[in-house]
Amino acid sequence: MFMLQFGTGVQGGCPTYRNVLNIMKEFNLETSPVHLTVSFGKGKTAWTNYAPSELTERLQKDIERFEKLLKFINKFEAIFIFLPIAKVLKWYGFSEDFCNYMVFPLTALFFGTGNQVPYVSSAIMARVFLDDDLRLFDYDSKRLLSQTPEMFAFPKLEDMYKTILDNCGLQFHGNRSVSKVIRGHGKVTVSDQSGKVEQFDEIIFACDAETALKVLDNPTFMERNALGNVRYFNDLIITHEDEDYMNKYYELHKAVDQYFIHTDQNDPEKLEMSFNLANYQPHLKGKNRNIYQTIYLNDHLRSIWTEKELDPDKILLRRWWRQFAHSWHHYAFVVPLVKYIQGKQNTWYCGAYTLINTHEIAVISGLAAAHRLGAPYPFPKDRLAVKQFDQYLLVIHGHSRVPGLNKTSLLSYVMAPFMLVFAGLSLIVNFFYKAFFA
Ligand SMILES: Cc1cc2nc3c(=O)[nH]c(=O)nc-3n(C[C@H](O)[C@H](O)[C@H](O)COP(=O)(O)OP(=O)(O)OC[C@H]3O[C@@H](n4cnc5c(N)ncnc54)[C@H](O)[C@@H]3O)c2cc1C
């Protein structure tokens, strides 16, 4: 007998997570290297990133054309950021099989919350392949993916954050969820769920946008829009050892694959994701058990979920998550407004929802809020870490890290009027979108 430990939620990252990795280094936390392996589809629609397949041969022409399209999208990112990937693929005449069995599963792998893959912004998808600093895979014009890039797995996250909290000299109150925040007279008054009230000079919200909006007394017009437009979805994650289920819905190569995607046969835009945790979580190494995790996306689609087919005796854990999705709405109606809620009435916002749903962005967003309150940025010597931080600070705070006359501060002044126009347009378009389409 042994205690089985496994992580749910955040599992790992790529070497470009420089801010996360630097923080881990500061606290002597180790990562475990893994090579990413994926298995999408089943039977005739099966493909992987480590072997040729019938599907990739059949869709060869689409794969070749898609690379050219991604380059085009990347060139005109400012426009394509508002255009969902499914629409763009349709306009450019890609086959349904290519969209349903190759592009959507891949999109789900990168951004997979809420079964919103058709609506993911096409510009964000292009970045995953073409951004020199951030890309995960080199595009293969024959097989789309043909590399198993090196990633890293986190240690157990609970232990990791406990180590950080124990060693960074701050006071942490884990059991005091915030229930009300009142701003006024240059102070912030915060009540917790037990009714205890305390006063602060500033507040940084590091929770989800829904909670921030719920607890804020008298939110501003911009806060109601920026926070209120984040769309959340409920996903169910079941950790299990049901190999029959895995074999029924996936092409299961037990010793190799980490990520799996199953496409619904009746509605191929809808997907289910699974993982074999034993193939990458360090705490499961040497245990000789395959521990699977299946994610059922968006509870509004519960009628198509196949969770009931799981053998109840083989279920280890059921857990609900509420996550936002990278739909084009997010980049049209949320991100352009976040700059205008930062620092107003002694209130700051961080969290992955302010830009992209990754652990790295969540961490950068926290460092940015701290920086605006006077904390020096801790990793100025790491080229990629500082580049990502500066870009975030510019877009989400409209600020330069280094004061005085320099390239980024000039850029922030030049961008300011454009950002304002953009935010105004975002509000107007959203008004009409809600009136006629929502
Ligand atoms: C299943 C799954 C797998 C994922 N895997 C990965 C991965 O492998 N790699 C990766 O980079 N990203 C991954 N992500 C995305 C990643 O989890 C998020 O980007 C990241 O956790 C966002 O961090 P955050 O700080 O913005 O929000 P959260 O991590 O959601 O933190 C918000 C915090 O606010 C707290 N809170 C809420 N309400 C209150 C309140 N009233 N008072 C006080 N505190 C409150 C919550 O308890 C929580 O701790 C995954 C997401 C999911 C759902």
The ligand as an ORCA input file, in Angstrom:
! r2SCAN-3c Opt
* xyz 0 1
  C      -7.610     21.642    -15.455
  C      -6.674     22.768    -15.717
  C      -5.364     22.500    -16.065
  C      -4.484     23.537    -16.288
  N      -3.198     23.234    -16.593
  C      -2.328     24.216    -16.788
  C      -0.969     23.898    -17.051
  O      -0.591     22.740    -17.097
  N      -0.098     24.921    -17.236
  C      -0.506     26.222    -17.182
  O       0.325     27.109    -17.376
  N      -1.787     26.553    -16.917
  C      -2.699     25.584    -16.719
  N      -3.995     25.893    -16.447
  C      -4.378     27.314    -16.358
  C      -3.962     27.851    -14.972
  O      -4.581     27.059    -14.003
  C      -4.418     29.270    -14.779
  O      -3.913     30.085    -15.811
  C      -3.894     29.847    -13.442
  O      -4.172     29.010    -12.370
  C      -4.586     31.141    -13.224
  O      -4.105     31.686    -12.031
  P      -4.870     32.873    -11.330
  O      -4.044     33.299    -10.189
  O      -5.288     33.877    -12.344
  O      -6.246     32.236    -10.840
  P      -6.484     31.054     -9.824
  O      -5.383     30.055     -9.886
  O      -7.878     30.609    -10.112
  O      -6.405     31.757     -8.394
  C      -7.423     32.594     -7.920
  C      -7.406     32.522     -6.403
  O      -8.388     33.417     -5.877
  C      -8.871     32.815     -4.692
  N     -10.173     33.399     -4.349
  C     -11.367     33.283     -4.989
  N     -12.312     33.944     -4.356
  C     -11.741     34.545     -3.282
  C     -12.230     35.387     -2.231
  N     -13.512     35.774     -2.146
  N     -11.354     35.794     -1.290
  C     -10.047     35.440     -1.339
  N      -9.528     34.657     -2.316
  C     -10.375     34.208     -3.266
  C      -9.006     31.346     -5.068
  O      -9.062     30.545     -3.910
  C      -7.740     31.130     -5.859
  O      -6.691     30.699     -5.048
  C      -4.915     24.876    -16.206
  C      -6.237     25.138    -15.853
  C      -7.111     24.094    -15.607
  C      -8.537     24.386    -15.224
*
